[in-house]
């Protein structure tokens, strides 16, 4: 059984209540990238952005 992973925008220091959960890091990354791109105009393809997302995952 895989551990559920969670992500919250406020863990990146953003004033946003977005929170997402997924069964895997890869699935969570896909969901979070879409939100960050549309809501915060962040480039999810940028390695630094990807690293910040991974560090914020719980």
DRENTOR-225913 format. One record per atom (N, C-alpha, C, CB): x, y, z; residue in one letter. Coordinates in steps of 0.05 Angstrom, whole numbers, padded with zeros to 5 digits, always signed. Glycine has a CB too. Example, Ala and Ser with C-alpha at 12.3 -4.5 7.8 and 13.67 -1.06 7.14 Angstrom:
BEGIN
+00264-00114+00156A
+00246-00090+00156A
+00264-00066+00156A
+00226-00089+00181A
+00257-00045+00142S
+00273-00021+00143S
+00258+00001+00157S
+00282-00012+00114S
% end
This chain:
BEGIN
+00017-00024+00000X
+00000+00000+00000X
+00017+00025+00000X
-00019+00000+00025X
+00011+00044-00018X
+00027+00068-00019X
+00016+00088+00001X
+00026+00080-00048X
+00034+00104+00011X
+00027+00126+00029X
+00015+00149+00014X
+00051+00135+00046X
-00007+00160+00024X
-00019+00184+00011X
-00001+00208+00016X
-00048+00189+00023X
+00004+00222-00005X
+00021+00246-00004X
+00003+00271-00005X
+00042+00247-00027X
+00011+00292+00009X
-00005+00317+00009X
+00013+00340+00002X
-00019+00321+00036X
+00000+00361-00008X
+00013+00386-00016X
-00005+00409-00009X
+00021+00387-00046X
+00006+00430+00002X
-00009+00455+00008X
+00007+00479-00003X
-00015+00458+00039X
-00007+00497-00017X
+00006+00521-00027X
+00019+00537-00005X
-00014+00538-00042X
+00006+00539+00018X
+00018+00555+00039X
+00045+00545+00049X
-00001+00557+00063X
+00051+00519+00044X
+00078+00508+00050X
+00099+00519+00032X
+00078+00478+00049X
+00091+00531+00009X
+00109+00545-00009X
+00110+00575-00002X
+00101+00541-00038X
+00095+00583+00018X
+00095+00611+00026X
+00075+00627+00010X
+00122+00623+00023X
+00056+00614-00004X
+00036+00627-00019X
+00011+00632-00003X
+00030+00611-00045X
-00002+00654-00007X
-00027+00660+00007X
-00050+00647-00008X
-00031+00691+00010X
-00051+00621-00006X
-00070+00605-00022X
-00079+00581-00005X
-00058+00596-00049X
-00104+00575-00005X
-00115+00553+00011X
-00115+00526-00004X
-00143+00559+00020X
-00103+00526-00028X
-00103+00501-00044X
-00089+00479-00029X
-00089+00506-00071X
-00102+00455-00029X
-00090+00432-00017X
-00097+00408-00034X
-00100+00428+00013X
-00078+00390-00039X
-00083+00367-00057X
-00071+00342-00044X
-00071+00372-00085X
-00084+00319-00050X
-00074+00293-00041X
-00074+00274-00064X
-00092+00282-00018X
-00055+00255-00063X
-00053+00234-00084X
-00040+00210-00072X
-00038+00245-00109X
-00043+00187-00086X
-00032+00162-00078X
-00002+00160-00082X
-00046+00139-00092X
+00009+00177-00100X
+00038+00176-00106X
+00048+00204-00111X
+00043+00158-00131X
+00075+00206-00108X
+00088+00232-00113X
+00084+00241-00141X
+00118+00230-00107X
+00085+00222-00161X
+00082+00230-00189X
+00054+00240-00194X
+00088+00206-00207X
+00034+00227-00184X
+00006+00236-00188X
+00002+00263-00175X
-00014+00215-00177X
+00012+00266-00151X
+00009+00292-00137X
+00023+00314-00152X
+00021+00290-00108X
+00047+00308-00162X
+00062+00328-00178X
+00045+00338-00202X
+00089+00317-00187X
+00033+00319-00216X
+00017+00327-00239X
-00006+00346-00231X
+00005+00301-00253X
-00020+00339-00210X
-00042+00356-00201X
-00033+00384-00192X
-00058+00342-00178X
-00011+00384-00177X
-00001+00409-00166X
+00010+00427-00188X
+00021+00404-00145X
+00024+00415-00207X
+00035+00431-00229X
+00014+00447-00244X
+00050+00413-00249X
-00009+00434-00249X
-00031+00448-00263X
-00041+00472-00247X
-00053+00429-00269X
-00044+00468-00221X
-00054+00490-00204X
-00033+00513-00203X
-00059+00479-00175X
-00008+00506-00199X
+00012+00527-00197X
+00015+00543-00223X
+00039+00515-00190X
+00011+00530-00245X
+00013+00544-00271X
-00010+00563-00275X
+00015+00523-00294X
-00035+00553-00269X
-00058+00570-00275X
-00063+00591-00253X
-00083+00553-00278X
-00060+00583-00228X
-00067+00601-00206X
-00044+00620-00198X
-00075+00585-00181X
-00019+00612-00202X
+00004+00627-00192X
+00024+00635-00214X
+00018+00612-00170X
+00017+00628-00239X
+00035+00634-00262X
+00064+00624-00257X
+00034+00664-00268X
+00067+00602-00243X
+00093+00590-00239X
+00098+00570-00262X
+00096+00577-00211X
+00123+00567-00270X
+00130+00548-00291X
+00137+00521-00278X
+00155+00558-00307X
+00118+00501-00280X
+00122+00476-00267X
+00144+00459-00280X
+00097+00460-00267X
+00153+00467-00304X
+00175+00453-00317X
+00203+00461-00307X
+00173+00457-00346X
+00204+00483-00292X
+00229+00493-00282X
+00239+00475-00259X
+00226+00523-00273X
+00264+00466-00261X
+00275+00448-00240X
+00273+00459-00211X
+00304+00442-00246X
+00277+00485-00208X
+00275+00497-00181X
+00246+00496-00171X
+00285+00527-00182X
+00227+00500-00188X
+00199+00499-00180X
+00192+00470-00172X
+00180+00509-00203X
+00201+00451-00188X
+00196+00423-00182X
+00208+00415-00155X
+00207+00405-00204X
+00232+00424-00150X
+00245+00418-00124X
+00230+00430-00101X
+00274+00429-00124X
+00220+00455-00104X
+00205+00468-00083X
+00179+00452-00077X
+00198+00497-00090X
+00166+00442-00099X
+00142+00426-00096X
+00148+00401-00080X
+00129+00419-00123X
+00169+00387-00088X
+00176+00362-00074X
+00183+00367-00045X
+00200+00349-00088X
+00196+00389-00039X
+00203+00395-00011X
+00178+00401+00005X
+00223+00418-00010X
+00157+00412-00007X
+00133+00419+00007X
+00114+00395+00011X
+00119+00441-00008X
+00119+00374-00004X
+00102+00350-00001X
+00105+00337+00026X
+00107+00329-00024X
+00083+00327+00036X
+00084+00312+00062X
+00073+00285+00059X
+00067+00327+00084X
% end
